[in-house]
Amino acid sequence: MLGNSPGSVHYHIKKLNYGGLIEIVKTKEVGGIIEKYYKAKSKWFSANSTDIIDSALNEDFNSTDSSNLSPRLFLKEEEKEELIEDVKILLEKWLNQSNPSELNKI
């Protein structure tokens, strides 16, 4: 499903586990092989980088499926933290409702 070799996936899973981003939640033996099941240790990740990871976040991104919203907010630190928490809750709501497999049916 990932388009990578099992060895490559295993390598990256080990790196994520070693880095503390994922943890083993279950193991089971199947045909003499130990299967390991992982989960993310956090719901939210933030990179200390100014590089934009998602091209949709670029100001010059052009799509008929999105709008360019760039508000200028002047917030106290506690207001900023509250806004970030509110946005996370909103995103969580929509992530829980979204179903990528439904997009192919449209």
N, CA, C and O atoms as a GROMACS GRO file, in nm:
protein
  424
    1MET      N    1   0.081  -0.120   0.000
    1MET     CA    2   0.000   0.000   0.000
    1MET      C    3   0.086   0.126   0.000
    1MET      O    4   0.046   0.228  -0.057
    2LEU      N    5   0.202   0.122   0.062
    2LEU     CA    6   0.287   0.240   0.070
    2LEU      C    7   0.374   0.258  -0.054
    2LEU      O    8   0.429   0.366  -0.077
    3GLY      N    9   0.387   0.153  -0.132
    3GLY     CA   10   0.472   0.163  -0.251
    3GLY      C   11   0.620   0.151  -0.219
    3GLY      O   12   0.704   0.187  -0.301
    4ASN      N   13   0.653   0.101  -0.101
    4ASN     CA   14   0.792   0.080  -0.062
    4ASN      C   15   0.814  -0.066  -0.028
    4ASN      O   16   0.720  -0.140   0.000
    5SER      N   17   0.939  -0.106  -0.029
    5SER     CA   18   0.972  -0.245   0.006
    5SER      C   19   0.948  -0.268   0.155
    5SER      O   20   0.956  -0.173   0.234
    6PRO      N   21   0.921  -0.391   0.194
    6PRO     CA   22   0.904  -0.421   0.336
    6PRO      C   23   1.026  -0.378   0.419
    6PRO      O   24   1.011  -0.330   0.531
    7GLY      N   25   1.146  -0.397   0.364
    7GLY     CA   26   1.268  -0.358   0.435
    7GLY      C   27   1.274  -0.208   0.460
    7GLY      O   28   1.315  -0.165   0.567
    8SER      N   29   1.232  -0.130   0.362
    8SER     CA   30   1.232   0.015   0.375
    8SER      C   31   1.130   0.059   0.480
    8SER      O   32   1.159   0.145   0.563
    9VAL      N   33   1.012  -0.001   0.478
    9VAL     CA   34   0.909   0.032   0.576
    9VAL      C   35   0.957  -0.005   0.716
    9VAL      O   36   0.942   0.072   0.810
   10HIS      N   37   1.016  -0.125   0.729
   10HIS     CA   38   1.067  -0.170   0.859
   10HIS      C   39   1.172  -0.073   0.912
   10HIS      O   40   1.170  -0.038   1.030
   11TYR      N   41   1.263  -0.029   0.827
   11TYR     CA   42   1.367   0.066   0.866
   11TYR      C   43   1.306   0.194   0.922
   11TYR      O   44   1.346   0.241   1.028
   12HIS      N   45   1.208   0.250   0.851
   12HIS     CA   46   1.148   0.376   0.892
   12HIS      C   47   1.062   0.360   1.018
   12HIS      O   48   1.057   0.450   1.102
   13ILE      N   49   0.995   0.247   1.032
   13ILE     CA   50   0.918   0.220   1.153
   13ILE      C   51   1.012   0.215   1.273
   13ILE      O   52   0.981   0.270   1.379
   14LYS      N   53   1.127   0.148   1.256
   14LYS     CA   54   1.224   0.142   1.366
   14LYS      C   55   1.273   0.281   1.403
   14LYS      O   56   1.290   0.311   1.521
   15LYS      N   57   1.297   0.366   1.304
   15LYS     CA   58   1.342   0.504   1.330
   15LYS      C   59   1.234   0.583   1.405
   15LYS      O   60   1.265   0.656   1.499
   16LEU      N   61   1.108   0.569   1.364
   16LEU     CA   62   0.999   0.638   1.432
   16LEU      C   63   0.984   0.591   1.576
   16LEU      O   64   0.960   0.670   1.666
   17ASN      N   65   0.999   0.459   1.596
   17ASN     CA   66   0.990   0.403   1.730
   17ASN      C   67   1.108   0.451   1.816
   17ASN      O   68   1.088   0.493   1.930
   18TYR      N   69   1.228   0.446   1.762
   18TYR     CA   70   1.348   0.490   1.834
   18TYR      C   71   1.338   0.639   1.869
   18TYR      O   72   1.382   0.682   1.976
   19GLY      N   73   1.279   0.718   1.779
   19GLY     CA   74   1.265   0.862   1.800
   19GLY      C   75   1.151   0.898   1.895
   19GLY      O   76   1.132   1.014   1.929
   20GLY      N   77   1.075   0.797   1.938
   20GLY     CA   78   0.968   0.822   2.034
   20GLY      C   79   0.839   0.874   1.975
   20GLY      O   80   0.753   0.922   2.048
   21LEU      N   81   0.823   0.865   1.843
   21LEU     CA   82   0.702   0.914   1.779
   21LEU      C   83   0.591   0.811   1.775
   21LEU      O   84   0.473   0.846   1.770
   22ILE      N   85   0.628   0.682   1.778
   22ILE     CA   86   0.530   0.575   1.780
   22ILE      C   87   0.569   0.476   1.891
   22ILE      O   88   0.682   0.476   1.939
   23GLU      N   89   0.472   0.392   1.929
   23GLU     CA   90   0.499   0.291   2.030
   23GLU      C   91   0.428   0.161   1.993
   23GLU      O   92   0.325   0.163   1.926
   24ILE      N   93   0.485   0.051   2.037
   24ILE     CA   94   0.424  -0.080   2.013
   24ILE      C   95   0.306  -0.094   2.108
   24ILE      O   96   0.319  -0.072   2.228
   25VAL      N   97   0.190  -0.132   2.053
   25VAL     CA   98   0.072  -0.151   2.136
   25VAL      C   99   0.030  -0.297   2.144
   25VAL      O  100  -0.046  -0.336   2.232
   26LYS      N  101   0.082  -0.380   2.050
   26LYS     CA  102   0.042  -0.520   2.049
   26LYS      C  103   0.143  -0.599   1.966
   26LYS      O  104   0.195  -0.549   1.866
   27THR      N  105   0.168  -0.720   2.008
   27THR     CA  106   0.248  -0.813   1.927
   27THR      C  107   0.174  -0.946   1.922
   27THR      O  108   0.105  -0.983   2.017
   28LYS      N  109   0.190  -1.016   1.810
   28LYS     CA  110   0.135  -1.152   1.803
   28LYS      C  111   0.218  -1.232   1.705
   28LYS      O  112   0.275  -1.178   1.610
   29GLU      N  113   0.222  -1.361   1.728
   29GLU     CA  114   0.299  -1.451   1.642
   29GLU      C  115   0.206  -1.508   1.536
   29GLU      O  116   0.100  -1.563   1.568
   30VAL      N  117   0.248  -1.496   1.411
   30VAL     CA  118   0.171  -1.548   1.298
   30VAL      C  119   0.267  -1.626   1.210
   30VAL      O  120   0.354  -1.568   1.146
   31GLY      N  121   0.250  -1.756   1.206
   31GLY     CA  122   0.336  -1.840   1.122
   31GLY      C  123   0.484  -1.828   1.155
   31GLY      O  124   0.568  -1.830   1.065
   32GLY      N  125   0.516  -1.815   1.283
   32GLY     CA  126   0.655  -1.805   1.325
   32GLY      C  127   0.714  -1.665   1.313
   32GLY      O  128   0.831  -1.645   1.345
   33ILE      N  129   0.635  -1.570   1.269
   33ILE     CA  130   0.681  -1.431   1.256
   33ILE      C  131   0.609  -1.347   1.360
   33ILE      O  132   0.488  -1.361   1.380
   34ILE      N  133   0.683  -1.259   1.428
   34ILE     CA  134   0.623  -1.170   1.527
   34ILE      C  135   0.573  -1.045   1.456
   34ILE      O  136   0.651  -0.969   1.399
   35GLU      N  137   0.441  -1.025   1.460
   35GLU     CA  138   0.382  -0.904   1.405
   35GLU      C  139   0.376  -0.800   1.516
   35GLU      O  140   0.337  -0.832   1.628
   36LYS      N  141   0.413  -0.676   1.485
   36LYS     CA  142   0.410  -0.568   1.583
   36LYS      C  143   0.312  -0.461   1.534
   36LYS      O  144   0.312  -0.423   1.417
   37TYR      N  145   0.230  -0.416   1.625
   37TYR     CA  146   0.132  -0.313   1.594
   37TYR      C  147   0.170  -0.186   1.670
   37TYR      O  148   0.197  -0.191   1.790
   38TYR      N  149   0.171  -0.075   1.600
   38TYR     CA  150   0.216   0.052   1.656
   38TYR      C  151   0.103   0.154   1.652
   38TYR      O  152   0.006   0.141   1.578
   39LYS      N  153   0.120   0.257   1.735
   39LYS     CA  154   0.032   0.374   1.726
   39LYS      C  155   0.117   0.497   1.754
   39LYS      O  156   0.222   0.490   1.818
   40ALA      N  157   0.069   0.610   1.705
   40ALA     CA  158   0.137   0.737   1.730
   40ALA      C  159   0.127   0.769   1.878
   40ALA      O  160   0.025   0.741   1.942
   41LYS      N  161   0.233   0.828   1.932
   41LYS     CA  162   0.231   0.866   2.073
   41LYS      C  163   0.164   1.000   2.094
   41LYS      O  164   0.134   1.037   2.207
   42SER      N  165   0.140   1.073   1.987
   42SER     CA  166   0.077   1.204   1.997
   42SER      C  167  -0.021   1.220   1.882
   42SER      O  168  -0.002   1.163   1.775
   43LYS      N  169  -0.125   1.298   1.904
   43LYS     CA  170  -0.219   1.328   1.795
   43LYS      C  171  -0.167   1.440   1.707
   43LYS      O  172  -0.208   1.452   1.592
   44TRP      N  173  -0.076   1.524   1.761
   44TRP     CA  174  -0.030   1.642   1.690
   44TRP      C  175   0.121   1.646   1.688
   44TRP      O  176   0.186   1.619   1.789
   45PHE      N  177   0.176   1.679   1.575
   45PHE     CA  178   0.319   1.692   1.561
   45PHE      C  179   0.350   1.828   1.503
   45PHE      O  180   0.274   1.880   1.420
   46SER      N  181   0.458   1.886   1.544
   46SER     CA  182   0.499   2.016   1.495
   46SER      C  183   0.648   2.012   1.466
   46SER      O  184   0.727   1.972   1.551
   47ALA      N  185   0.685   2.055   1.348
   47ALA     CA  186   0.825   2.059   1.312
   47ALA      C  187   0.879   2.199   1.337
   47ALA      O  188   0.812   2.298   1.309
   48ASN      N  189   0.999   2.207   1.388
   48ASN     CA  190   1.063   2.338   1.407
   48ASN      C  191   1.129   2.380   1.276
   48ASN      O  192   1.251   2.376   1.262
   49SER      N  193   1.046   2.419   1.182
   49SER     CA  194   1.096   2.453   1.049
   49SER      C  195   1.007   2.560   0.990
   49SER      O  196   0.887   2.566   1.018
   50THR      N  197   1.066   2.643   0.907
   50THR     CA  198   0.987   2.742   0.835
   50THR      C  199   0.946   2.690   0.698
   50THR      O  200   0.871   2.756   0.626
   51ASP      N  201   0.995   2.571   0.662
   51ASP     CA  202   0.958   2.510   0.534
   51ASP      C  203   0.812   2.468   0.538
   51ASP      O  204   0.766   2.409   0.636
   52ILE      N  205   0.739   2.498   0.432
   52ILE     CA  206   0.599   2.458   0.424
   52ILE      C  207   0.596   2.316   0.369
   52ILE      O  208   0.646   2.289   0.260
   53ILE      N  209   0.536   2.225   0.446
   53ILE     CA  210   0.532   2.084   0.409
   53ILE      C  211   0.421   2.057   0.308
   53ILE      O  212   0.440   1.983   0.213
   54ASP      N  213   0.304   2.117   0.330
   54ASP     CA  214   0.189   2.095   0.244
   54ASP      C  215   0.178   2.212   0.146
   54ASP      O  216   0.165   2.327   0.189
   55SER      N  217   0.182   2.184   0.017
   55SER     CA  218   0.178   2.291  -0.082
   55SER      C  219   0.051   2.374  -0.074
   55SER      O  220   0.049   2.489  -0.119
   56ALA      N  221  -0.056   2.318  -0.018
   56ALA     CA  222  -0.181   2.392  -0.005
   56ALA      C  223  -0.168   2.508   0.093
   56ALA      O  224  -0.253   2.596   0.097
   57LEU      N  225  -0.062   2.508   0.173
   57LEU     CA  226  -0.041   2.616   0.268
   57LEU      C  227   0.037   2.733   0.208
   57LEU      O  228   0.049   2.838   0.271
   58ASN      N  229   0.090   2.717   0.089
   58ASN     CA  230   0.159   2.826   0.022
   58ASN      C  231   0.060   2.936  -0.016
   58ASN      O  232  -0.053   2.907  -0.056
   59GLU      N  233   0.102   3.061  -0.005
   59GLU     CA  234   0.013   3.172  -0.039
   59GLU      C  235  -0.024   3.171  -0.187
   59GLU      O  236  -0.131   3.220  -0.223
   60ASP      N  237   0.062   3.117  -0.274
   60ASP     CA  238   0.033   3.117  -0.417
   60ASP      C  239  -0.039   2.989  -0.462
   60ASP      O  240  -0.054   2.966  -0.582
   61PHE      N  241  -0.082   2.906  -0.366
   61PHE     CA  242  -0.155   2.783  -0.401
   61PHE      C  243  -0.286   2.819  -0.467
   61PHE      O  244  -0.360   2.904  -0.417
   62ASN      N  245  -0.317   2.755  -0.579
   62ASN     CA  246  -0.437   2.784  -0.654
   62ASN      C  247  -0.517   2.657  -0.673
   62ASN      O  248  -0.469   2.561  -0.735
   63SER      N  249  -0.638   2.656  -0.620
   63SER     CA  250  -0.724   2.539  -0.633
   63SER      C  251  -0.868   2.584  -0.629
   63SER      O  252  -0.903   2.679  -0.558
   64THR      N  253  -0.952   2.517  -0.704
   64THR     CA  254  -1.095   2.548  -0.699
   64THR      C  255  -1.159   2.487  -0.575
   64THR      O  256  -1.273   2.519  -0.542
   65ASP      N  257  -1.085   2.399  -0.505
   65ASP     CA  258  -1.139   2.332  -0.387
   65ASP      C  259  -1.099   2.398  -0.257
   65ASP      O  260  -1.128   2.344  -0.150
   66SER      N  261  -1.033   2.512  -0.261
   66SER     CA  262  -0.990   2.576  -0.137
   66SER      C  263  -1.004   2.727  -0.150
   66SER      O  264  -1.024   2.780  -0.259
   67SER      N  265  -0.994   2.792  -0.038
   67SER     CA  266  -0.996   2.938  -0.038
   67SER      C  267  -0.869   2.987   0.028
   67SER      O  268  -0.809   2.916   0.108
   68ASN      N  269  -0.828   3.107  -0.005
   68ASN     CA  270  -0.707   3.165   0.052
   68ASN      C  271  -0.751   3.256   0.165
   68ASN      O  272  -0.801   3.366   0.141
   69LEU      N  273  -0.732   3.212   0.289
   69LEU     CA  274  -0.770   3.288   0.406
   69LEU      C  275  -0.644   3.320   0.484
   69LEU      O  276  -0.573   3.230   0.529
   70SER      N  277  -0.617   3.446   0.499
   70SER     CA  278  -0.495   3.487   0.567
   70SER      C  279  -0.527   3.599   0.666
   70SER      O  280  -0.497   3.715   0.640
   71PRO      N  281  -0.588   3.564   0.779
   71PRO     CA  282  -0.623   3.668   0.875
   71PRO      C  283  -0.501   3.719   0.951
   71PRO      O  284  -0.402   3.648   0.967
   72ARG      N  285  -0.508   3.841   0.996
   72ARG     CA  286  -0.403   3.898   1.079
   72ARG      C  287  -0.458   3.908   1.220
   72ARG      O  288  -0.545   3.990   1.248
   73LEU      N  289  -0.406   3.825   1.308
   73LEU     CA  290  -0.454   3.823   1.446
   73LEU      C  291  -0.346   3.877   1.538
   73LEU      O  292  -0.228   3.848   1.522
   74PHE      N  293  -0.389   3.956   1.634
   74PHE     CA  294  -0.298   4.008   1.735
   74PHE      C  295  -0.347   3.956   1.869
   74PHE      O  296  -0.439   4.010   1.930
   75LEU      N  297  -0.283   3.848   1.914
   75LEU     CA  298  -0.330   3.777   2.032
   75LEU      C  299  -0.227   3.776   2.143
   75LEU      O  300  -0.106   3.774   2.118
   76LYS      N  301  -0.276   3.777   2.266
   76LYS     CA  302  -0.190   3.754   2.381
   76LYS      C  303  -0.151   3.606   2.379
   76LYS      O  304  -0.217   3.525   2.313
   77GLU      N  305  -0.046   3.571   2.449
   77GLU     CA  306   0.002   3.432   2.448
   77GLU      C  307  -0.107   3.333   2.488
   77GLU      O  308  -0.122   3.230   2.424
   78GLU      N  309  -0.182   3.364   2.593
   78GLU     CA  310  -0.287   3.271   2.638
   78GLU      C  311  -0.399   3.261   2.534
   78GLU      O  312  -0.460   3.155   2.520
   79GLU      N  313  -0.428   3.371   2.463
   79GLU     CA  314  -0.529   3.368   2.356
   79GLU      C  315  -0.480   3.282   2.240
   79GLU      O  316  -0.557   3.206   2.181
   80LYS      N  317  -0.352   3.297   2.207
   80LYS     CA  318  -0.293   3.216   2.100
   80LYS      C  319  -0.303   3.067   2.133
   80LYS      O  320  -0.341   2.986   2.048
   81GLU      N  321  -0.270   3.032   2.256
   81GLU     CA  322  -0.278   2.891   2.298
   81GLU      C  323  -0.421   2.840   2.292
   81GLU      O  324  -0.445   2.726   2.251
   82GLU      N  325  -0.517   2.924   2.333
   82GLU     CA  326  -0.658   2.885   2.327
   82GLU      C  327  -0.704   2.866   2.183
   82GLU      O  328  -0.776   2.771   2.153
   83LEU      N  329  -0.662   2.955   2.094
   83LEU     CA  330  -0.696   2.943   1.953
   83LEU      C  331  -0.640   2.814   1.895
   83LEU      O  332  -0.710   2.741   1.824
   84ILE      N  333  -0.515   2.784   1.924
   84ILE     CA  334  -0.453   2.662   1.873
   84ILE      C  335  -0.529   2.540   1.922
   84ILE      O  336  -0.553   2.447   1.844
   85GLU      N  337  -0.568   2.538   2.047
   85GLU     CA  338  -0.644   2.424   2.102
   85GLU      C  339  -0.780   2.414   2.034
   85GLU      O  340  -0.825   2.303   2.002
   86ASP      N  341  -0.846   2.527   2.011
   86ASP     CA  342  -0.976   2.527   1.942
   86ASP      C  343  -0.962   2.472   1.800
   86ASP      O  344  -1.046   2.394   1.756
   87VAL      N  345  -0.858   2.513   1.730
   87VAL     CA  346  -0.836   2.466   1.593
   87VAL      C  347  -0.810   2.314   1.594
   87VAL      O  348  -0.861   2.242   1.508
   88LYS      N  349  -0.732   2.268   1.689
   88LYS     CA  350  -0.706   2.123   1.699
   88LYS      C  351  -0.835   2.045   1.720
   88LYS      O  352  -0.855   1.940   1.659
   89ILE      N  353  -0.923   2.097   1.806
   89ILE     CA  354  -1.051   2.030   1.831
   89ILE      C  355  -1.135   2.028   1.704
   89ILE      O  356  -1.196   1.926   1.671
   90LEU      N  357  -1.138   2.140   1.633
   90LEU     CA  358  -1.213   2.147   1.507
   90LEU      C  359  -1.157   2.050   1.403
   90LEU      O  360  -1.232   1.977   1.338
   91LEU      N  361  -1.025   2.048   1.389
   91LEU     CA  362  -0.963   1.956   1.293
   91LEU      C  363  -0.990   1.811   1.331
   91LEU      O  364  -1.017   1.727   1.244
   92GLU      N  365  -0.983   1.781   1.459
   92GLU     CA  366  -1.009   1.645   1.506
   92GLU      C  367  -1.150   1.602   1.467
   92GLU      O  368  -1.172   1.489   1.422
   93LYS      N  369  -1.247   1.693   1.483
   93LYS     CA  370  -1.386   1.664   1.445
   93LYS      C  371  -1.394   1.626   1.298
   93LYS      O  372  -1.455   1.525   1.263
   94TRP      N  373  -1.331   1.706   1.212
   94TRP     CA  374  -1.340   1.682   1.068
   94TRP      C  375  -1.257   1.562   1.026
   94TRP      O  376  -1.295   1.491   0.933
   95LEU      N  377  -1.145   1.538   1.092
   95LEU     CA  378  -1.066   1.419   1.062
   95LEU      C  379  -1.143   1.293   1.096
   95LEU      O  380  -1.137   1.194   1.022
   96ASN      N  381  -1.216   1.296   1.205
   96ASN     CA  382  -1.295   1.179   1.245
   96ASN      C  383  -1.411   1.152   1.149
   96ASN      O  384  -1.453   1.037   1.134
   97GLN      N  385  -1.463   1.256   1.084
   97GLN     CA  386  -1.574   1.239   0.989
   97GLN      C  387  -1.527   1.209   0.848
   97GLN      O  388  -1.604   1.158   0.767
   98SER      N  389  -1.402   1.240   0.818
   98SER     CA  390  -1.357   1.226   0.680
   98SER      C  391  -1.333   1.080   0.646
   98SER      O  392  -1.292   1.000   0.731
   99ASN      N  393  -1.359   1.047   0.521
   99ASN     CA  394  -1.339   0.912   0.473
   99ASN      C  395  -1.282   0.920   0.331
   99ASN      O  396  -1.357   0.938   0.235
  100PRO      N  397  -1.149   0.907   0.318
  100PRO     CA  398  -1.086   0.922   0.187
  100PRO      C  399  -1.142   0.828   0.081
  100PRO      O  400  -1.144   0.862  -0.037
  101SER      N  401  -1.188   0.710   0.121
  101SER     CA  402  -1.240   0.616   0.020
  101SER      C  403  -1.370   0.669  -0.041
  101SER      O  404  -1.405   0.629  -0.153
  102GLU      N  405  -1.442   0.756   0.028
  102GLU     CA  406  -1.563   0.815  -0.027
  102GLU      C  407  -1.535   0.913  -0.139
  102GLU      O  408  -1.621   0.937  -0.223
  103LEU      N  409  -1.415   0.972  -0.141
  103LEU     CA  410  -1.381   1.070  -0.245
  103LEU      C  411  -1.383   1.009  -0.384
  103LEU      O  412  -1.416   1.077  -0.481
  104ASN      N  413  -1.347   0.881  -0.395
  104ASN     CA  414  -1.344   0.814  -0.525
  104ASN      C  415  -1.483   0.789  -0.580
  104ASN      O  416  -1.498   0.763  -0.699
  105LYS      N  417  -1.586   0.796  -0.495
  105LYS     CA  418  -1.721   0.769  -0.537
  105LYS      C  419  -1.792   0.892  -0.591
  105LYS      O  420  -1.901   0.882  -0.647
  106ILE      N  421  -1.729   1.008  -0.574
  106ILE     CA  422  -1.793   1.134  -0.617
  106ILE      C  423  -1.779   1.151  -0.767
  106ILE      O  424  -1.826   1.250  -0.823
   0.00000   0.00000   0.00000
